[in-house]
Amino acid sequence: MAVTQTEPADRTSAPPKRTLADLAHGPEAIRLLVDAVLDYAIFLIGPDGNVLTWNQGAERIKGYKAHEVIGKHISMFYTAKDVEAGRPERVLRQAERQGRAYDEGWRLRKDGTRFWADASVHALYDHGRLYGFAKITRDMTDARAAAERERQLDVEREARLAAEEALRARDRFLSIASHELKTPVASLQLSVDSLLLNRERGNLDQGRIERGLERIERAVRRMSALLVELLDVSRLERGATEFHFTDVDLSGIAEEVIDRFAGVEPKDRILFDLKPTLVQADAARIEQVISNLLDNALKYSSRPGPVHVAITPTEQGALIEVRDRGVGLSLDRKDRLFEPFSRGDNAVSVPGMGLGLFISREIVAGHGGRISAESGGDGKGTTFRVTLPRTQSDRAHAPG
């Protein structure tokens, strides 16, 4: 039996299956990579601003199919306001000059809705020739909305904290004011009751009348001073305080204040170095500042601990310095020292409403100056410094 060998049928072989490794170094890999990105719109733009390519991310973010945008100008994605302002062309020209440009703002989808775009445009050069641009855009609408919500929450949180602090300040004020007013009112009432009782008993001689009137006068002066402080705070907070600037010698003002306090303080307790210092200032208001600082230093340091007052001319204007060796300042209270009704925990036994330093700060600010306090801590004394410009035209250059 003969065996006939037949040739296999002639057939074309199938091309070998390519892997990603085979494509890795060719343009096809880049195309696949770019097209697979969904979170970013990545596309090419010609030098004339017309769209050349379109990936899936661009379709997802902007809503257009490739055939709807290729060959059209990128201005179709911008708002009418931005187009009118020439923003699309301006971004391209910036990228052309600088190599890249960043652009953030509202863009339009196919359906007319807006999204917040964070985009970068990169110029594509080859041997100095501009071939076009690559644009990468991300939809940041949700992130921007979240940031705005967070910002609004921060604003509301700060407003709530401010309102709570205002309520605490009000409560502190009512507590302190009632306590401070109670003392002179009680003294006034006792003096009046004593005079009336002695009159009923027939013992109202000239000596008792004079002593009673002196106590009444002191109580009235104290209440008057408290009311003046409260009115000052109200006017300063509303910006309703008027300053009357004239050429004054700060050393003369300080000397008058020191003389006033020296009458009730032990000899040599107030030490001073007052150099003639001419500035433009409201004399009455600066006297109030020096008086507040000196009164503060004397109240918060025990006798016979000395208090130092210095007036010194500076290149920019003037320096007022009041230094004591008293209770000092804790670091956590330093920043709030000049706020209304602020009093340190180590000062609760000292009379006062905590308004003097606030009033002083506002007066100094009204002069274009600065006020500051330094202390080594509790029990280590405090130094207050006030800087004032030489003239009101020098306000912007006052030392800080």
C-alpha positions in Angstrom: 0.0 0.0 0.0 1.5 3.2 -1.1 1.6 6.1 1.3 1.3 9.5 -0.2 2.7 12.4 1.8 0.7 15.6 1.3 2.0 19.2 2.0 0.2 21.1 4.7 -2.2 23.8 3.4 -0.5 27.2 2.9 -1.8 29.7 5.5 -0.8 33.1 6.7 0.7 33.1 10.3 -1.1 35.4 12.9 1.0 38.3 14.1 2.6 37.7 17.5 0.6 39.2 20.4 2.3 42.4 21.7 2.7 43.2 25.4 2.9 46.5 27.2 6.6 46.0 27.4 6.7 45.9 23.6 4.8 49.3 23.5 6.7 51.0 26.3 9.1 52.8 24.2 6.8 53.8 21.4 4.2 56.6 20.9 1.3 54.1 21.3 2.2 53.6 25.0 2.0 57.4 25.6 -1.4 57.5 23.8 -2.8 54.6 25.9 -1.5 56.2 29.1 -2.9 59.6 28.5 -6.3 58.2 27.3 -6.6 56.0 30.4 -6.4 59.0 32.8 -9.9 59.9 34.0 -9.2 62.4 36.8 -7.4 64.9 34.5 -8.3 66.4 31.1 -5.1 66.1 29.1 -5.0 67.3 25.5 -2.9 69.0 22.9 -3.5 72.5 21.6 -2.1 74.0 18.4 -0.2 77.3 18.3 -3.5 78.9 17.1 -5.3 77.7 20.3 -7.3 75.0 18.6 -7.8 71.6 20.2 -5.8 68.7 18.6 -6.4 65.7 20.9 -8.8 64.7 23.6 -8.6 62.1 26.3 -11.3 60.3 28.4 -10.6 62.5 31.4 -11.4 65.6 29.2 -14.6 64.0 28.1 -15.6 63.1 31.6 -14.8 66.5 33.1 -16.0 68.8 30.2 -18.8 66.6 28.8 -17.7 66.8 25.1 -16.9 63.9 22.8 -13.6 64.2 20.8 -15.3 65.0 17.5 -17.1 67.9 19.2 -14.0 69.8 20.2 -11.1 68.8 18.0 -10.3 71.7 15.7 -12.2 74.2 17.8 -10.7 77.0 19.9 -10.2 76.5 23.7 -12.2 79.7 24.3 -15.3 77.5 24.1 -14.5 76.2 27.6 -14.2 79.7 29.2 -17.0 82.0 30.5 -18.1 84.9 28.3 -16.5 87.3 30.8 -13.1 85.6 30.5 -13.4 85.4 26.7 -14.2 89.1 26.5 -11.1 89.8 28.8 -8.9 87.8 26.4 -8.0 85.3 29.1 -7.6 82.1 26.9 -5.2 83.8 24.5 -3.3 85.5 27.4 -2.7 82.1 29.1 -1.3 80.6 25.9 1.0 83.6 25.3 2.3 83.4 28.9 3.1 79.7 28.4 4.8 80.6 25.1 7.1 83.2 26.8 7.7 81.4 30.1 7.4 77.7 29.1 4.4 77.1 31.3 1.4 79.0 32.7 -1.0 78.2 35.5 -4.7 79.0 35.3 -7.4 78.7 37.8 -11.0 79.7 37.5 -14.5 78.8 36.4 -14.9 76.8 33.2 -18.0 75.7 31.2 -19.1 72.1 30.6 -21.1 71.1 27.5 -24.4 71.3 29.4 -23.6 74.9 30.4 -22.8 74.1 34.1 -19.7 75.5 35.6 -16.8 73.8 37.3 -13.7 75.2 39.1 -10.6 74.3 37.0 -7.1 74.1 38.2 -5.1 74.0 34.9 -1.5 74.2 33.7 -0.4 74.9 30.1 3.0 73.8 28.9 4.6 75.0 25.7 6.0 72.3 23.4 9.2 73.4 21.6 11.5 71.4 19.3 14.7 73.1 18.3 13.3 76.5 19.1 10.1 76.0 17.1 6.7 76.2 18.9 4.6 73.1 18.0 1.8 73.8 20.3 0.8 73.3 24.0 -0.1 70.5 26.3 -2.9 71.4 28.8 -3.7 69.5 32.0 -6.9 70.4 33.8 -8.4 69.1 37.0 -11.9 69.6 38.3 -11.5 71.1 41.8 -15.2 72.1 42.3 -15.7 69.7 45.2 -12.4 70.5 46.8 -13.1 74.3 46.5 -16.6 73.9 47.9 -15.1 71.9 50.8 -12.5 74.5 51.4 -15.1 77.2 51.3 -17.3 75.3 53.8 -14.3 75.0 56.1 -13.5 78.7 55.7 -17.1 79.5 56.5 -17.0 77.2 59.5 -13.8 79.0 60.7 -15.5 82.3 60.3 -18.6 81.1 62.2 -16.3 79.6 64.9 -14.4 82.8 65.3 -17.6 84.8 65.4 -19.0 82.4 68.1 -15.8 82.6 70.1 -15.8 86.4 69.8 -19.5 86.5 70.9 -18.7 84.2 73.9 -15.7 86.4 74.8 -17.9 89.5 74.5 -20.4 87.9 76.9 -17.6 87.0 79.3 -16.3 90.6 79.0 -19.8 91.9 79.7 -20.1 89.7 82.7 -16.7 90.7 84.0 -17.6 94.3 83.4 -20.8 94.1 85.4 -19.1 92.2 88.2 -16.1 94.6 88.3 -18.2 97.8 87.8 -20.7 96.8 90.5 -17.8 96.0 92.9 -15.9 99.2 92.1 -19.0 101.4 92.3 -20.2 99.7 95.5 -17.2 101.0 97.5 -17.7 104.7 96.9 -21.5 104.4 97.1 -21.2 102.6 100.5 -18.8 105.3 101.7 -21.2 108.0 100.5 -24.1 106.3 102.2 -22.2 105.9 105.5 -21.1 109.5 105.5 -24.6 110.8 104.8 -26.1 108.5 107.5 -23.5 109.6 110.0 -24.2 113.3 109.4 -28.0 112.7 109.7 -27.6 110.7 112.9 -25.4 113.3 114.5 -27.9 116.0 113.5 -30.7 114.1 115.2 -28.5 113.7 118.3 -27.6 117.3 118.3 -23.9 116.5 117.8 -23.5 118.0 114.4 -20.6 120.3 115.0 -18.3 122.0 112.4 -15.6 119.3 112.7 -18.1 116.4 112.0 -19.6 118.3 109.1 -16.1 118.9 107.5 -15.0 115.3 108.0 -18.3 114.0 106.5 -18.1 116.4 103.5 -14.5 115.2 102.9 -15.5 111.6 102.8 -18.5 112.5 100.5 -16.1 114.4 98.2 -13.7 111.5 98.0 -16.5 109.1 97.2 -18.0 111.4 94.5 -14.5 111.8 93.0 -14.0 108.1 92.8 -17.4 107.5 91.2 -16.7 110.3 88.8 -13.4 108.8 87.8 -15.0 105.4 87.2 -17.7 107.0 85.0 -15.1 108.9 83.0 -13.2 105.7 82.4 -16.4 104.0 81.1 -17.2 107.0 78.9 -13.7 106.9 77.5 -13.9 103.3 76.7 -17.2 103.8 74.9 -15.9 106.7 72.8 -12.6 105.0 72.0 -14.3 101.8 70.9 -16.7 103.9 68.6 -13.8 105.9 67.3 -15.5 109.0 68.5 -12.6 110.5 70.5 -11.1 113.7 69.1 -7.4 114.5 69.6 -6.1 118.1 69.7 -2.5 118.0 68.7 -0.1 120.8 69.8 3.7 121.0 70.3 4.3 119.7 73.9 7.2 118.8 76.1 6.6 115.3 77.5 9.0 115.8 80.4 6.8 118.7 81.6 3.7 116.6 81.4 5.4 113.7 83.2 6.6 116.0 85.9 3.1 117.3 86.7 1.8 113.7 86.9 4.7 112.7 89.2 4.1 115.7 91.5 0.5 114.7 91.8 1.3 111.2 92.9 4.3 112.3 95.1 1.9 113.9 97.5 0.5 110.5 98.6 3.5 108.3 98.1 6.6 107.8 100.4 9.5 110.1 99.6 11.8 108.9 96.8 9.5 106.0 95.9 9.0 107.6 92.4 12.3 107.8 90.7 12.5 109.7 87.4 14.8 110.7 84.5 12.9 113.3 82.4 14.7 114.7 79.4 13.2 117.6 77.4 11.3 115.8 74.6 9.2 117.8 72.1 6.5 116.1 70.1 3.1 116.9 68.6 0.5 115.4 70.9 -2.8 115.9 72.7 -1.3 117.0 76.1 -4.4 116.0 78.1 -4.5 112.5 76.6 -0.8 111.8 77.0 -1.1 113.0 80.6 -3.8 110.4 81.0 -1.5 107.7 79.6 1.4 108.5 81.9 -1.0 108.8 84.8 -2.5 105.4 84.0 0.9 103.7 83.7 2.3 105.3 86.9 -0.9 104.5 88.8 -0.7 100.9 87.6 3.0 100.6 88.6 2.3 102.0 92.1 -0.8 99.8 92.6 0.8 96.6 91.5 4.0 97.0 93.5 4.2 97.2 97.3 5.7 100.1 99.2 8.4 101.1 99.4 9.4 99.4 96.2 10.5 102.1 93.7 8.9 103.0 90.5 11.0 104.4 87.6 9.7 106.9 85.1 11.8 108.0 82.1 11.2 110.3 79.2 13.7 110.1 76.4 13.9 111.7 72.9 14.6 109.3 70.1 15.5 109.6 66.5 11.9 109.0 65.5 10.2 110.8 68.3 9.9 109.9 72.0 10.1 107.0 74.4 8.1 106.9 77.6 9.1 104.2 80.1 7.5 103.2 83.4 9.2 100.4 85.3 8.2 98.7 88.6 9.3 95.7 90.7 5.8 94.5 91.4 3.7 91.4 90.8 4.8 91.1 87.1 3.0 89.4 84.3 2.4 85.8 83.6 3.2 85.0 79.9 -0.4 83.7 79.2 -1.8 87.1 80.2 0.6 89.3 78.3 -1.2 89.3 75.0 -4.5 90.2 76.6 -3.1 92.8 78.9 -4.4 95.8 76.8 -7.9 94.4 76.3 -10.8 96.0 78.2 -11.6 94.6 81.6 -8.4 92.4 81.5 -6.8 91.8 84.8 -4.1 89.3 85.8 -4.8 86.5 88.2 -2.2 87.9 90.5 -4.1 91.2 90.6 -7.5 90.3 91.8 -7.0 92.0 95.2 -6.0 95.3 93.6 -8.9 97.7 93.0 -9.7 98.7 89.4 -11.8 97.8 86.4 -9.0 96.8 84.1 -9.7 99.8 81.7 -6.6 102.0 82.2 -4.3 100.0 79.9 -6.9 99.6 77.2 -7.6 103.3 77.3 -3.9 104.0 77.1 -3.4 101.7 74.2 -6.2 103.4 72.2 -4.8 106.9 73.0 -1.3 105.9 71.9 -2.7 104.3 68.7 -4.6 107.6 68.1 -1.2 109.3 68.1 0.3 106.8 65.7 2.5 105.3 68.5 2.9 101.9 70.1 2.6 100.6 73.7 4.1 97.4 75.0 4.8 95.6 78.2 7.7 93.3 79.3 8.0 91.2 82.3 10.2 88.3 83.5 7.1 86.6 84.9 5.1 86.5 88.2 6.7 88.6 90.9 9.5 90.0 88.6 8.1 93.4 87.9 6.8 95.0 84.6 8.2 97.6 82.2 5.8 99.6 80.0 7.1 101.4 77.0 5.3 103.9 74.8 6.8 105.2 71.6 5.4 108.3 69.9 6.3 109.9 66.5 7.9 113.4 66.6 5.1 114.9 64.4 1.9 113.6 63.1 3.4 113.6 59.6 5.9 111.0 61.0 3.2 108.6 62.1 4.0 106.0 59.4 7.6 105.9 60.6 6.9 105.6 64.4 9.0 102.8 65.9 7.2 99.6 66.7 
